[in-house]
Structure formats: C-alpha cells, structure tokens
Amino acid sequence: MLDPIRYPIGLFKPVAHLSASDRKLVIAQMPEITTKLGSLLARCSPQLLDIPYRDNGWTVKQIVHHMADNDMNSYLRFKRALTEDKPMANSYREDLFAEQSDYMRIAVEDSLLLLKLLHKRFHLLLERLTAAQFQRTLVTSLLGEITLDVALQRFVWHGQHHTAQIENFLLSKSL
C-alpha cells in the first residue's frame, strides 16, 4: 500500500506521448512550484525547518535543498539529451547529499532563489523546443531510456511531490 505521507500526490505516472497543448500545460506548472514553495516556506519558523516531515524522513530544509540539487541535475540532463545522442543521466546519492554540511548551513531562501532562477532558465529553454526535440532520449539507471517528454513530466511531478510533502507537514502542525 502506498504511504500517503511519503507520496502525497501518488507515484509518478508518465504520459508516453504528450500533445503540444498537454506539453504546454506541463511547462506552465513549473513557475507554480517555486511560487507555492515560497509561500509554504514563509509560514515556517526556523524551528520547523529542522523537523522531519515524517518518521525517518528529511527535514523541510533538507527537502528544499534536495529540490535545488535535483533540479540542477535535471536541467543538465536535459541539456545533454539535446546535445548528445542518448546520454547516460548521472545518478547521485540523494541520501548522502542530504547529510552534507551545506544542507545544514545554507538558508532555505538561497535554495528557493536558486530554484526560481533555474526554473526561469529551464522554462525559457523548454518553451522553444520542437516536438521532435522532446522525443530525444536519455538513459537513467532507474527508468531506462526515456524521452524528454517523460523527463519533463518527472521534473514537474518531483517538484509537486516535495512541495506537497511540505504542505502536508505544515497542515499537520496546524499552520
């Protein structure tokens, strides 16, 4: 059974072939992620940032920093898939990244700013890509070969997934 605290919006389920209008709708969701995240973080006291959102889970601070790391990685994977033939997408140990000292020392506002700027740049790239470019592929150890259409959907799902975790955590604290 799926854990609703860990997966508040469910598991990632891609649409194999997006229409141009569906793709635009997915791209249009990108700015909403950082807007909502900023609104949620504005409701967090410094103490809440250091509380895990679930038992054995990351803190709000770790989630936000992870989102920045993940989205930088995703952006670079996308660019590589646009410029290389079926590149292997690098994976990384998210759990070990979250234990590094920068996650504890840097303000969540810095990672939020990084996300806003990165999403702006990513959005500018995406809105000019052709349908053929969205069919280019990259290879991941988890998903195998995927199109950029699927990578885009996963990117947006990932941001919404972690934002929902933070939102549900704050609701559980009656904030």
C-alpha positions as CSV (number, residue, x, y, z in Angstrom):
1,M,0.0,0.0,0.0
2,L,1.3,3.5,-0.9
3,D,2.3,5.7,2.0
4,P,0.3,8.9,1.6
5,I,2.7,10.9,3.8
6,R,5.7,9.9,1.7
7,Y,3.8,10.1,-1.6
8,P,1.0,12.7,-1.1
9,I,0.4,13.0,-4.8
10,G,0.9,9.4,-5.7
11,L,3.7,7.8,-7.7
12,F,5.0,9.2,-10.9
13,K,2.9,8.1,-13.9
14,P,4.1,9.5,-17.2
15,V,2.1,10.0,-20.3
16,A,4.1,8.4,-23.1
17,H,3.2,10.8,-25.9
18,L,2.2,14.4,-24.9
19,S,0.3,16.5,-27.3
20,A,1.7,20.0,-27.9
21,S,-1.1,21.5,-25.8
22,D,-0.6,19.0,-22.9
23,R,3.2,19.7,-23.0
24,K,2.5,23.5,-22.7
25,L,0.3,22.7,-19.7
26,V,3.1,20.7,-18.0
27,I,5.6,23.5,-18.7
28,A,3.2,26.1,-17.3
29,Q,3.2,24.3,-14.0
30,M,6.9,25.0,-13.4
31,P,6.6,28.5,-12.1
32,E,3.8,27.4,-9.8
33,I,6.2,25.1,-7.9
34,T,8.5,27.8,-6.7
35,T,5.6,30.2,-6.0
36,K,3.9,27.6,-3.8
37,L,7.2,26.6,-2.2
38,G,7.9,30.2,-1.3
39,S,4.5,30.6,0.2
40,L,5.0,27.5,2.3
41,L,8.4,28.5,3.5
42,A,7.1,31.9,4.5
43,R,4.9,30.0,7.0
44,C,7.8,28.0,8.5
45,S,9.5,29.1,11.7
46,P,13.3,28.3,11.8
47,Q,12.5,25.5,14.2
48,L,10.0,23.8,11.8
49,L,12.7,23.8,9.1
50,D,14.7,21.3,11.1
51,I,11.9,18.9,11.9
52,P,11.5,15.8,9.7
53,Y,8.2,15.8,7.7
54,R,7.7,12.1,8.6
55,D,9.3,9.5,10.8
56,N,12.8,8.7,9.3
57,G,12.3,11.4,6.7
58,W,14.1,14.5,5.7
59,T,13.6,17.9,7.4
60,V,11.9,20.6,5.4
61,K,15.3,22.2,5.0
62,Q,16.7,19.0,3.5
63,I,13.8,18.7,1.1
64,V,14.2,22.3,-0.2
65,H,18.0,21.8,-0.7
66,H,17.4,18.4,-2.3
67,M,14.9,20.1,-4.7
68,A,17.6,22.5,-5.8
69,D,20.2,19.8,-6.3
70,N,17.8,17.6,-8.2
71,D,16.6,20.4,-10.4
72,M,20.1,21.5,-11.3
73,N,20.8,17.8,-12.2
74,S,17.6,17.6,-14.3
75,Y,18.4,20.8,-16.2
76,L,21.9,19.5,-17.1
77,R,20.5,16.1,-18.1
78,F,18.0,17.9,-20.4
79,K,20.7,19.9,-22.0
80,R,22.9,16.8,-22.5
81,A,20.0,15.0,-24.1
82,L,19.5,17.9,-26.5
83,T,23.2,17.9,-27.5
84,E,24.3,14.3,-27.2
85,D,22.9,11.0,-28.5
86,K,21.2,9.1,-25.7
87,P,23.5,10.3,-22.9
88,M,23.6,8.3,-19.6
89,A,22.0,10.5,-17.0
90,N,24.2,10.6,-13.9
91,S,22.6,9.5,-10.7
92,Y,23.7,10.6,-7.3
93,R,23.2,9.5,-3.7
94,E,20.4,11.8,-2.6
95,D,20.6,10.5,1.0
96,L,24.3,11.3,1.3
97,F,23.8,14.7,-0.4
98,A,21.2,15.5,2.3
99,E,23.8,14.7,5.0
100,Q,26.4,17.2,3.7
101,S,27.2,20.3,5.8
102,D,25.9,22.7,3.2
103,Y,22.3,21.4,3.8
104,M,22.5,22.4,7.4
105,R,24.3,25.7,6.9
106,I,22.7,27.4,3.9
107,A,19.4,29.2,4.2
108,V,16.4,27.6,2.5
109,E,15.8,31.0,0.9
110,D,19.0,30.6,-1.0
111,S,17.9,27.3,-2.4
112,L,14.5,28.8,-3.2
113,L,16.2,31.6,-5.1
114,L,18.3,29.1,-7.0
115,L,15.2,27.2,-7.9
116,K,13.4,30.3,-9.1
117,L,16.3,31.3,-11.3
118,L,16.9,27.8,-12.6
119,H,13.2,27.2,-13.3
120,K,13.1,30.6,-15.2
121,R,16.1,29.5,-17.3
122,F,14.7,26.0,-17.8
123,H,11.3,27.4,-18.8
124,L,12.9,29.7,-21.4
125,L,14.6,26.6,-22.9
126,L,11.5,24.4,-22.9
127,E,9.1,26.9,-24.5
128,R,11.2,27.0,-27.7
129,L,11.8,23.3,-28.1
130,T,10.2,21.4,-31.0
131,A,8.1,18.3,-30.7
132,A,11.0,16.4,-32.2
133,Q,13.4,17.7,-29.6
134,F,11.0,16.4,-26.8
135,Q,11.3,13.0,-28.4
136,R,15.1,12.9,-27.8
137,T,16.1,10.5,-25.1
138,L,18.4,10.0,-22.2
139,V,19.2,6.9,-20.2
140,T,18.7,6.6,-16.5
141,S,19.6,3.7,-14.2
142,L,16.1,3.8,-12.6
143,L,13.9,4.3,-15.7
144,G,16.0,3.1,-18.6
145,E,15.7,5.1,-21.8
146,I,13.2,7.9,-21.6
147,T,12.1,10.8,-23.8
148,L,12.5,14.4,-22.8
149,D,8.7,14.5,-22.7
150,V,8.8,11.9,-19.9
151,A,11.8,13.7,-18.2
152,L,9.8,17.0,-18.2
153,Q,6.8,15.3,-16.6
154,R,9.0,13.7,-14.0
155,F,10.7,17.1,-13.3
156,V,7.3,18.7,-12.6
157,W,6.0,15.8,-10.6
158,H,9.1,15.8,-8.5
159,G,8.7,19.5,-7.5
160,Q,5.0,19.0,-6.8
161,H,5.7,15.8,-4.8
162,H,8.1,17.5,-2.4
163,T,6.0,20.7,-2.2
164,A,3.0,18.5,-1.2
165,Q,5.1,16.8,1.5
166,I,6.0,20.2,3.0
167,E,2.4,21.4,2.7
168,N,1.0,18.3,4.4
169,F,3.7,18.6,7.1
170,L,2.6,22.2,7.8
171,L,-1.0,21.3,7.8
172,S,-0.2,18.6,10.4
173,K,1.3,21.4,12.6
174,S,-1.9,23.5,12.0
175,L,0.0,26.3,10.2
